[in-house]
Amino acid sequence: MSGLLKPAHYPFSAIYGMEQTKKALLCAVVNPQIKGVLIKGTSGTGKTVVARSLGEISGKEIINVPLNVTDEQLFGCLDLEVAITEGKICLEEGLMNRADGNFLYMDDVNLFEQRMLSSVMDSVLMGRVKVERENLSTEYKCNTTLIGTMNTHDSYLNPGIMDRFDICVNVDYPDGYEGREEILRRDLEFNEDPDAFAEKYADQEKAVKDRIAKAKEIIRSVKLTDDDALLIANICATVDMGGLRGDVSVMKVSVTLAALDGRTSLTEDDIQEAAVMCLAHRRKVLKGRRTDLKKKTPVPILSDENSPITWIHNDDRLAQENKALIEDAENIPQEDDGQPHRKWKVADVDDVISKIGETFEAIDLFEKEAGKTRGAAENRGKRGFQQSATRSGRYVGSRVTDEKNPDLAFDATVRAASPYQRRRHEAEDSDMAVLIKKQDMREKVREVRSSSTFLFAVDTSGSLIIRNQMMAVKGAILSLLKQQYVKKDRVGFMTFNSEGIKMLLPPTRSVECIYKLLDNLPVGKRTPLSAALVYLSDYMKVYTKKHKSEKCYVILVTDGNANICLDPDDTETDPVEEALGLAKKMDVPGVKWIVIDSEKKFTELHHSKELAKNLKASYYTLDELRADSWEQQ
Amino acid sequence: MAKYQKDTDELRNNIIAARELLKKVTISDLLVHDVVMVSIHFGMEGHRADITMMKAAKANAAFEGRTEVTKEDIRKVGSLVLSHRLKKRAFEEVTFDEKELDVCLGF
């Protein structure tokens, strides 16, 4: 590699494949009204490469926003030097200033704080940044386009933020080996001599630039007819867009596509292509309906270019086409549902069956829990960040403090003090460079990623073995765990039977060993439910004290058929009554209980429902855990 | 320290020589194909694994004093590149199977 100061960027035109992504980015270059492009793809597919290559063909700078950016760095803050030397309050430029007239680039956009992301999106959409902080109130222009990338697997992005991206494209990496080989060869060539490589593609780069220049020239004369507008509105209405942003985006993008093609009038293909780019990520997931993908063959987002759908301005035909579009759309793989990748999931089920029982797509009962008390939209965010009460976590802002020994935000304190320095130095004779008074003190506001703990308490008594339910129980547990695993929460595992109550795995993030654990669960004859409840209560009381910011769930998997009392020699008390009584008195703040009934059918001996009621827990049977059974309701 | 000084020196010289040689190392299209096939076989999704495997194989060839990448090079670096990228099935430890790589490369 040559030791250039300016790192050599891979040329845009040398990027193999990714046609849709490239087209979307070209649209953003040509039409500055397109304010946001989101690129989704698995890691290592070239999202970053393609975004970086834009600089060369657009002649604009790509302003990269690092993940650990602070509000000050991003939006600008008080100019310390001016404040201290002149006592004046003015703004020191931030990244958003530099983004004016350029591209703003956020890698892994879903990992940014929501609050910050939301501010950035607002500013980008308004074309202005408003700063109101530290005695500072100002506003500046910021005409930019936000390019965000995100990984398909680990990703959740708030639908509201998603909606504000005009375009969302999925990076399609080549399926066959030919494409991958070509990519490898090009990479080899690029690394050997970046300059020679750039030279090789110079002509193609120029062609792209010319195309952009031409498109910019004619875009103003592209006419959007009433028919075009009607068609766009119709498509958006058909796929059930909530807001109007989708319509506007489709309109902007289809106009740009026509301009890129050198035309001043729209074709139906333009509109169709624009709809694919602009609407797929805005589609709502209908409530209470989880599409089971195993049954249906997934179809590419909306329809691809080669699909037989043609748009004809005839109402009857239109209705028919729309129907086809809906049917297509219904088969869209549901994204962001926190499921592990499907490819391996389907393949893996077979060899799990024998010992652990069938795994299935489990409902997310923890989300359901949270959804009951808060809005369904909010509970996802709850799994993001929350303010930290301790001195750990990320420093996200500052506030005035009068604490004696605060978690001092040094930068903010100095900034607060800076405008008064001249006056203070005039007033008192001091050899301190910066005079800080009590009222300047600022403390840090910190945020920690909120996480949850799930403690599974599993009844491994004989009553389960006899009814051959253990396999099903294991399958259910594994299915639930798979769902949680994706979210990097803490999972613990406890069993109870007449042999004793065993904490097999105290809550931990390294959950790999659970699979093995489940395979060899120790079993005993009888069920000491009361003792288990007492143990859980004690354990969780200590645990919640240690992990204050965690949300704790205890998942009790049992058939409720308690047959050992707290005191094993006690023959007077009815063990079931005792357990139910204990459950009623159970009081561990900060812990939510969930009872999963491991009994298959409702029988006389069945007590777990009552147990759930006494614990104020939600109650599920094994069958209810299945996502597909939920769909049927 | 003194005891291993000789080995260390030797290793350092090898590395320096390999760095020089690396510029001349070539990889045939046939082996590029093999790299891609291995990647596909192990379910790699992006191109990072392919690219790294190719680079590592080249480096290994240079380290062993050759200017042409062989299948053996890919075999040697395969586990280094692939093992941490294997798709983990939840709650199970996945270990890299050297034999699988051998079969894949036709050894």
Interface residues (C-beta under 8 A of the other chain):
Chain A: G41 T42 S43 G44 T45 G46 Y173 Y177 R180 E181 I183 L184 R185 D187 L188 N191 P340 H341 K343 W344 D348 L478 L481 K482 Y485 V486 V511 E512 C513 I514 Y515 K516 L518
Chain B: I27 D29 V32 H33 V35 V36 M37 S39 I40 G43 M44 E45 G46 H47 R48 A49 D50 I51 M54 K55 K87 K88 R89 A90 F91 E92 E93
